[in-house]
Amino acid sequence: MTQADAGAEREEGRLTFTIRAAVADDAPAIASLINGLADYERLRHESNPDIAKLRRHLDPTVDGPHLDTLLAEDAMGTPLGFALCFPIYSTFLTNWSLFLEDLFVIPSARGQGIGGALLRRVAQLAVSRGCARLEWRVLDWNTPAIEFYRHIGAVPLSDWETMRLDGSALIHYGT
């Protein structure tokens, strides 16, 4: 994400916020937001963000894969939410897509248009890069999010199951 992507102050209701591209120095704030997301998703026991790794993944000057992360802040610079995405590839379309790994807004800032603004900025990023798709997952109990996503035209992929191989099973299978 370039600095040209950074600006855009929005006012929704009483709350004024900006959305900007996160930089490596934002890693501690994003880690805190990640823990807030884990609390919301009832997965705090799985959340252990590594600030040093996150800092490297946000730094485009460091070799390796990088994250595109947007940070929403209030007028005082207090983090209100984030959207974290990365490129994926569609073999059927022979084209890149973006995968939105997480989008989160702190509870006290919900209902102000921040989540929708973050998602729109991710969609704009996908369009600007010529991506074929923007994909993400949503927990089946998160009805407000599902309703919003359907409202904007997103469709659920009910014929796909998410699979995960991690921990000792990954190590066992991968060695």
N, C-alpha and C positions, 0 to 999 in steps of 0.2 A: 504494500500500500504506500502511496506516495504522499508527500506533504500536501499536494493538491487535494487529496481525499480528506484532509483533516478537519476543515472548518465546520460551517453550518450550525449556527446557533438556532435553537428552536424554542418556541414558547408554547406550551400546551397548558391551558388552565393557569394556575398560579406559578408553576415551576418552570424556570428557565434552565435549559441545559444545553450543553454542547456535546458533540460526538467527534472524536478524533482518533486517528490511528495511534495505538499504544506503542510505546517504545520500551526498550529493555529496562529502563529505570522504573517503569510502571509495574514490574513483576511483583513487588510486595502487595500493592493494591489489588492486583488481579488475583493473587493467591488468596487474599482475604475474601474477595467476591466468589472465588471457587468454593471456599468453605461455606459461604452463605448459600450457594446453589446446592451443595451437598446436604445442608440442613433442610432446605426446601424439598429436595427429592428423597429425603429420609435415608440418605446414604452417607451420612457424616463419618461412619465407621470405615468407609472406603477412601475418604478424602485425605490426602497427604501431599499437597502440592510442594514441589521442590523449587524454591525461589531461584536458586542458581541455574537449574535446568531451564526454567521458564524464561529467565533473563537471556540465556543463550538462544532459545527458540524464537524470541522476539527480536533478536539482533540480526539484521540482514548482512552484517559484515562477517559473521561467524559461519564457517562451512557447515553444511547440513540442511535438512529440511527446516522450513520456517513457518511460523503461524502468522496469519493475518488476524489481528485482534483490534476491535473497536472498543473504545472506552467512552462511556457517557458520564459526564460530570456536571455538577451544579455550578452556579456562578462563582463559588468559592473554591472550586477545584476538587470538591469531595466526590469520590467515585459513587455513581448511582447504579451502574450496570455495565455489562460487557457482552460482546459477541465474539466468539472465537471460531475461526474457520480455516480450512486448508484445501489445497487442490486434490481432486481425485480424478480418475480417468474412466471414461465409458468406452469399453471395447466395441460395443455395438454401434455407437455413434462416432467412434474414433475422434473423440473430442474431450476436452477437459470440462470438468464441472467443479463446483465448490461444495464442500461438505461443511455444514454448520454444526460443529461439535457441541457448542453450548451457547445459550443466550439466557441471560439472567439480569433481573432488575431487583434491587433491594426492596423488601416489603413496603417500606415507608414511601417509596417513590412510584409504586405501581399505580396504574390508572391514569398516568400523565402523558401517555404516548411514547414513552422512552423505548419500550420493547418493540413497538411497531417501527419506530424510527431506526433502531439498530438493525432490525430485519430488512428494512428498505435499503439501508446503506450496504448491507451484505449483498442484496440482490443487485444493486447498482454496481458493486464491485464485480460480480459475476458477469453482468452484461458488458461492462467495460473491457473485460478480459476475453470476451467472445465465448464464454462458457455455455454449454448446452443445457445444463441443469444446475439447480441449487437443491440440495437434499439435506435432510436432517431427520432425527428421530425425536419422538415425544412419548413420554410415559402415558400409558393407556388411561390412567386416572386423572390426568391433567386436562380436564374438560374445558376450562376457559381457554387454554392454549389451542387445543384441538379445534374448538369453535372459531377462534380467530384465524387459524391457518386455513380452514375451509373457506372462511369468508373472503380471504384474499385470493383464493383460487388454487390452493395447494390440495393435493389429493393423497389419501393414505395408500400405501402399498401393502395391502392386507395379505397378499400372496407371498410375502417374503418374511422369513424369520431371521432375527439377528442372532448370530452365533458368536461365541467368545471362547478363546483358548488362552488361558493366562496362568500365572503362578506355576506350581509344580507340574501341572498338566502340560503347559507350554514347554517347560524345560525338558520334561520327559520325552515329549513328541519331537522336539527340535534338536535333540542331541543323539 
